[in-house]
Amino acid sequence: MPNKHGDFVWYELAAEDVDAQQDFYSALTGWTWEVSEGQPDMPYHLFSANGVQIGGLMELTDEMKANGAKTNWLGYVGVDDIGKGVDGISAAGGSIHIPPTAIPGIGQFSMVTDPQGAFFYIMQDTSGEESHSFAKTEPKVGHCAWNELMTSDPEGALAFYSDRFGWTKASEMDMGPMGKYHLLDHGYGLGGVMKKPDEMPISAWTFYFRVPDIDDAVATIKAKGGNIIVEPMEIPGGDFTTSGFDPLGAYFSIIGSRK
């Protein structure tokens, strides 16, 4: 069935060194790579898990870096109408950083921020192809398994995304000094929202990609020049998660089982 309004449909890494990032994430997740033929003036590297496209990798240009862009991950949320999506985000206090832009044969996208300043893309897909980047119903190695927003205003963010994309709050967990963790539902478990720690400079999304074994993944991260912030932590359901920085400084998260 087609993706619905409010689904995460794509994940993108912008980086200064494409070869280094491909080497790191291939070893970590098993992704395979190919170059899109649609943008010869700006190569776009597609990554797949078991033959299913998950996202893309683009190299930061000198102009992007001059404007403050750094190596980072962003997600794309599908919308039914890109014009209404942009207008609604502006009206709700968000900002438009790249106006609706066409990708021939695929659709239109726009880079935006929510009212708390977290960056993401919206995407109106006209290709007719269904995205399987996010594993909605069952664990899939190499796919995104969880979308998490750390924000300065969880209640405000929940209202913003609920109004724009139809997400609902399924439940919440008490995280003690870290506050409440709000679980998001979109007909399936979409992700979570929590208050960002004071030392985190901006509100931001992070995406948890599934790896076959969490301990093997941690060893790979360290061997390939990345670093983790905390040792793997068990979460409800028996999986383990950890987060860290890749060799070029992009923040990332992984989830996996322990043998």
N, C-alpha and C positions, 0 to 999 in steps of 0.2 A: 504494500500500500504506500501511497506517497507520504512524504513527510508533512507534518501539520505545522501550522503557525505556532512559533515558540519552541520548536525543536532546535537543539544544537546540531548543525549540519556539516561543520568543517572546523578544522584547527590549523593554525598557521604559526610558524616560527620565522621571525625575521632575525637575521644574523649577519655578522661581519665576515665570517669565514664559512662558506657553504660546505667545503670539503671536510673541515674539522667537525662540523655538526652532523653531517651524514655518517661519519665514522663513529662518533659517540653514540648516536641514537640507534644506529643499526646494531651495534654490539649490545645495547641495553634492551631494545624491544624486538629485534629481528625484522625491523622494517626494511623493505626494498624500495628502490628509488628509480624514477624516470623523469625526464625533462618534458614539460608540456610544450607542445608545438604551437600553442596559440599566441605566445608573446616572445618573438625572436629578439626584440630589442631589450628585453629584461627576462632572462631565463627564470622559469618557475619550476621548482623541483617537487614533484609529487611523491608522497610516501604511502606505501600500502602495507597491510597486514594480511598475509595469506591471500593475496590477489585482490583485496578490497581496499580501495583508496580511502585514506583516513584524513589526509591534510596536505599542506604544502609548505615549502621552505623557500624563502626569498632572501636575496642578499641585499643588505642595506646599502643604498647608494651614498655618495658623498653628500648630496643635498639632504637626504634623510638624516644623516648623522649631524650635519651642520645645524639642523633644526631640532636636535636633541634626541633623536631616535636611538634606542639601544636594543641590544639583543633581547628578545622577549617573545612570549607566547600570547596569542589572542585567539578567541573563539568567535565563530559565526553563528548567529541565531537566525533561523529562517522566518520570513514574514510573507504574508499574502500580498501585500502592496507596499513597495519600497517608499513611495511618496507619502502615504499615510503614516508609515513607520517613522520616517524622519520628522514629519510634522508633529506627531505625538510625542516623540522624545524631546523635541525643542519645547513644546508647550508644557511638558512636565518638569522642566528645569535641567534637562540634559543638554549636551552640546554636540554639534555636528562638526567633525574634523575633516572628513572627506565626503563631499556631497555624493548623491547617487551616481554611480559610475558603471557603465556597461562593460561586461565581459562577453564578447561575441560567442553565441552558441550556448551560453551558460546562464546569464541573467544580469542582475544589477546588485551592487553592494554599496555600503556606506560605512565609514568608520565613525563611531560615536562614543560618547561617554555618558554614563548615568549621572544623576544629580550629585552623587558623592565623588565623581571623577574617575570611576573605573572604566577603562577602555574595553570596547568590544565592537564587533561588526554586526550589521544586519544584512541579510541576503534574500533577495527575491529570486528564486531559481526558476528559470523557464525551460530548462533542459528536459524536464520530464523524468529524470533519473532520481531514484531514491537514494538518500545518503544513509550509510551504515557506519559513519564515523563514531557515533556514540552507541555503545552496546546497551540497548534499552531493557532487554528481557533476560539475558543470560551473559555470564562472563565470557569475554573473548580477548585472548592475548593480542596485544598490539593496538587494541581499540581503547578509546576513552571510556572510563568506567564511572567517573564522577566529576561534576562541575561544581567548584566551590568559590564563593565570593566572600572575601574578607573586606569589611566596609566600616566606615566611620559611623554609619547610621543604619543598623540592620532593619529597623522597623520601616524607615523611609524607603530603603532599597526593596523590601518585600512588597510594599505598596506599588512602587514604580514598576517592577517587573511583572507583578500580578496584573496590573492594569494594561500593560503593553502586550504581554505574551500569554496571558491566561494561566500562568503558573499559580499553584495554590500551596499553602503551608500544610503539610501532612501532619507534622508533630514537631516537638522540640525536645532537646536534651539539655540538662543542666551540666555545664562544663566547669562548675565551681568558679574560681577567680576569673576564668576566661569568659564567663557569661553563658548565654543560651546559644545552642546550636539549632538553627531552624532547618528542618528537612523539607525540601521542595518536591512537589509532585506535578506531573504533567501527563497523567495516565500511566505513569511509571516513575520510579525513583530517579529524579533528574539531578539532584545535588543538594548543596547546603549553603546556608548563609550564617555568618557569625561576625561579631565585632572584631575589627583588626586590633592587634596589639599596638600600644603607643609608639613602639620603636619602628613599626612599619610605616614608611613615609606616606604612602598613598593607598587608597582603596584599589583592589585589583582582583581579577579572576585568576584562578589556577585550575589546572586540569590534570586529573589522575589517570595515567595510562597504565594498562595492565601488563605485568611482566609474568613469566612462567614461575619464577621462584624469587622471593624477596631477598634472600640472603645472597644468592648468586648475583642478583642485580646490584646490590650494595657493593659487592666485590668488584664488579665491572665498573661502576661509577668511580670508585677510588683508583682503579688501574688505568682508567682513561682520562684522568685529570679533573674529574668533577669532585664535588664534596657534598656530604649530607649534613643537615642541620641537627637532626636527632636520629638515634637508632630506631629501627622499625618498631612501630607500635601496633598492637592488636586492636582491631575494631569489631563492632558487633557483626556477627556472621562468620568470624574466624579468619578473615584476611588480615594482612598487615600493610601498613602504609609508611612511607617516609618521604621527605621533601629535601631539596637541596638546590645546588647551582651547577649547571653544566660547565664545561671548560671555558666557555666564553661569557659566563655570568648570567645566563638566563635561569630564572627560577622555574623549577619543575617539580612534579610530584608523581609518584608511582604507587601502585597497589598490586599485591600478589599474595599467593599462598606461601606457606613454609613447609618444606619437606620434612 
